[in-house]
Amino acid sequence: MSINRHSAKLMVVLTVDDHPLIRSALREVLCVMAERVELIEASNPDDGLLLLGQRLDIDLVFLDLHFSQHDGVAFVERYRAAAPAVPIIIYTMHEDAHTLKQALAYGVAGIVPKTHSAKLLQKAIELIIEGGVYVPPDLAHQLARPEPSPSGSSQSAAMSPQQRRILELLAQGLPNKEIARKLGIASSTVKNQLTVVFERLGVSNRTQAAMAARALVKNSEGTKHDGSAGAE
């Protein structure tokens, strides 16, 4: 649906947040955007999931990820399964990059910081209702970066020699079959090892893994160079 201030259509929004003030602030913003708004509120993701299953007319979901007794990101996939056509906005104060990448991988329509002004929040909602995906530019740059440690040593140390070699070849842009041929192993082995590598790097696809791999290789080369310079 598109948002029209004077539209006769009722806009139904589910907010899942354990802070009443946050839900109240959302109500104020939504009422400015649409003349007829029904805000359904839940203070925890279990109740929100139940409401999502009961109300087939929900147009939009706001979901926080931080709850004292619930893992919010674990519910994202369940919400998507319960209502695949309903866009989900992660409305959060502070989450680590890995958690937000997980949420995006599950198919949320946007990530909106609670620090956003009412005007920015409105623009994000309008974009998402029209079928777009919203992530603030500064956060988008942060999420696009791989997550190696400063030296890259901790991820490398956690990998076997074979996994490191697979990652190096992946960074060169080689497909699984070519990696398998070069290493003399089965393609299925490459695939299985990459699954483990993705998890350790905190990435969800080959592109992100290749970016992280290049950073690790670069850091490793820099460390070797510094070491050789020191030896001289």
C-alpha positions, 0 to 999 in steps of 0.5 A: 500500500502507498501512504496518503494522508487523506486516504480512506484506507486503514493502515494497520501497524504492529509494533513489537517493543517493550518500551511504552514510550517508543510505541507511543512515539511511533503512534504519533509519527504514523498518525501524521502520515496517515489519517486512519491508523490502527496501531497494534502493540506487543511488548514481546516477540511471542505476543507479536507473533501471535497477533501477526497470525491473528490479524491478516490485515497488518500492513507493516511491522516494527520489531525491536531486537533487544528484549530482556528475555528474548532473542529478537533476531531469532524471531525475524525468520518466524515473523517472515514465515508467518506473514511473508508479504508484510514488510518488517522494520527493525527499529532498534537503539543499538545492535552489533553489525553481525546481528543486523546482517543476520536480520537483513539476510532473513529479509527485513525491509529496513533497519531504522535507528530509534535515534532517527528524527520523526522526518527521517522515520517518515521517509524510511516508512514511505520507502518501505511501504512502496516496496523499497529497502531502507538502511541509513547510509552510515550504517550501510557502509558499516554493514558492507565492511567485513568484520576481521579483527585489526590484524585478522589473526583471530579469524585465521587462527580459528581456521584450518590450513585447508579452510585458509587456502579455500578462502584465499582462492575464493578471494581470487574469484574462483568458483567452487569447482576450480577451488576443488580442482586446485586443491585436489578435493571434492566440490562438496568438501569446498562447499562444506568448508565454506559454510564453516568459514562464513560462520566464523567470518560472520558473513552470509554469502560469497561476496562478503566472504571474498571481501573479508578474505581480501582484508585478511590476506592484506593484513597478513601481508602487512604483518609479514612485511612489518616483521621482515622490516623489523628483522632488518 
